[in-house]
């Protein structure tokens, strides 16, 4: 989003979002086969640490496919089912896999450094972009896609979705999808509600636009600027098979998020984790 978050206001919104209900796991994903980073020295990954994955739910009527810059123009996957809860963790990606995600960008002050760090370690991540930021920085969207990072929809202006009418929700999501498709040649296949605040209208409209909802299991709370050490510790402690890590590359001063990624990414890879991304087909 274009303006920095006000901490007190965001805490109030987050408390409201939590009151709307916690997310559960829906298992319908596979890992991007090209999303395995190399370990320092070329060694094979070690066994992953963390608790075992939960039992898998019955898969739905369609599979998952990667979204990259090579996706054919005007690609339209089958509309997904209307969810009642978002994906929260993705244990079907494998015992050594986890997913790094970044919200609110792209921001030319921080996104390039995050992309450079991911590129250095051969890691993939998901970027949930705000339409107003994406429209101003299409070059960064293209850089994300060129590096194989799925670009998801995070609304146009980062509003509290349950407070909007159906028409306003469609406008927030639709305008952002249009910018992404115009820039990358394909619409986004994933979306994330600002503040993690979902409602039935958002699930229905997101599905009608061909998108699956993605939440998270590990919240770094990096938007509170808790310190680089704290962000690193939260990621390392929360790492587990299929975990989805929430961080930010915009919406405020994200220098701590950039510094933390430089530390925890090689550490996770050294522990045998494979930062990857889901794909749809």
C-alpha positions, 0 to 999 in steps of 0.5 A, spaced: 500 500 500 502 507 498 502 509 505 505 507 511 501 503 516 499 506 523 501 501 528 495 502 533 490 502 527 492 495 524 492 492 531 485 494 532 483 491 525 487 485 526 483 484 532 477 484 528 479 480 523 481 474 528 474 475 531 471 473 524 474 466 525 481 462 524 483 458 518 483 451 517 487 447 512 485 445 505 490 440 501 490 441 494 497 443 492 503 441 489 510 444 490 513 447 484 518 442 481 523 448 479 522 451 486 528 447 490 534 451 492 541 449 492 544 448 498 551 451 499 556 447 497 551 443 492 550 438 498 543 434 498 538 437 503 538 434 510 531 432 513 526 437 515 525 439 522 519 441 525 512 437 527 509 432 522 504 434 517 497 433 519 493 428 515 491 430 508 484 432 506 480 429 500 483 433 494 478 437 490 476 436 482 482 440 479 489 440 480 494 445 481 499 449 476 505 453 476 504 461 475 510 464 472 512 469 466 512 463 461 504 462 462 500 463 455 497 469 455 489 469 456 490 463 460 484 461 464 484 455 469 477 452 471 474 456 476 476 453 483 470 451 488 468 457 493 471 456 499 469 457 506 476 458 509 483 459 506 489 455 505 493 456 511 498 451 511 500 446 505 503 440 508 502 436 501 508 440 498 513 435 502 516 434 509 522 439 507 518 444 504 515 451 506 512 457 503 515 464 504 510 470 502 511 477 502 505 482 502 503 489 500 508 491 495 511 492 490 516 497 493 522 499 490 525 501 497 525 494 499 522 489 494 529 489 489 533 487 495 528 481 497 528 479 490 536 479 490 536 475 496 531 469 494 535 469 487 542 468 491 539 462 494 535 459 488 529 460 492 522 461 490 516 465 494 509 468 493 508 476 493 501 478 494 501 485 491 496 491 492 494 493 485 495 501 486 503 499 488 503 494 482 500 499 477 506 504 479 511 499 479 510 494 473 517 493 472 518 489 479 512 485 477 515 482 471 522 481 475 518 477 480 515 473 475 521 472 471 524 469 477 519 464 478 515 467 484 507 467 483 504 474 484 498 474 488 492 479 489 492 483 495 486 487 493 487 494 490 488 499 496 488 494 502 481 495 505 478 491 511 474 487 506 468 485 510 466 492 511 465 493 503 459 491 499 460 486 494 461 491 488 466 494 492 470 487 493 469 485 486 472 492 484 478 491 489 480 484 487 478 485 479 482 491 478 488 488 481 487 482 477 487 486 471 493 490 472 497 483 474 494 480 467 496 486 463 503 486 466 504 479 466 500 476 461 496 472 465 491 473 471 493 471 478 491 464 481 491 466 488 489 472 493 490 474 500 485 478 504 488 484 507 489 483 515 487 476 514 479 478 514 475 474 509 468 473 508 463 469 504 463 475 499 470 475 498 471 467 497 465 467 492 468 473 488 475 471 488 473 464 486 469 467 480 476 471 478 479 464 478 483 465 485 484 460 491 485 464 498 491 463 501 492 465 509 498 463 513 501 459 519 507 463 521 506 471 522 513 474 523 509 481 525 514 484 521 510 490 520 511 492 528 518 493 527 520 488 532 527 488 531 531 483 526 533 478 531 525 477 533 523 476 526 529 471 525 527 467 531 519 467 529 521 464 522 526 459 525 521 457 531 515 456 526 518 453 520 515 446 519 513 442 513 508 446 509 508 452 513 506 458 510 510 464 513 507 471 512 512 477 511 512 484 508 515 488 502 511 494 503 506 498 507 512 501 512 519 501 513 521 494 511 528 494 512 528 489 518 524 484 514 530 485 508 535 484 513 531 478 517 531 474 510 538 475 509 539 471 515 533 466 516 533 464 508 540 460 508 539 458 515 532 454 513 536 451 507 542 449 511 536 445 516 534 442 510 528 446 508 526 447 501 523 454 500 518 453 494 511 455 492 504 451 490 502 450 483 495 449 480 493 445 474 
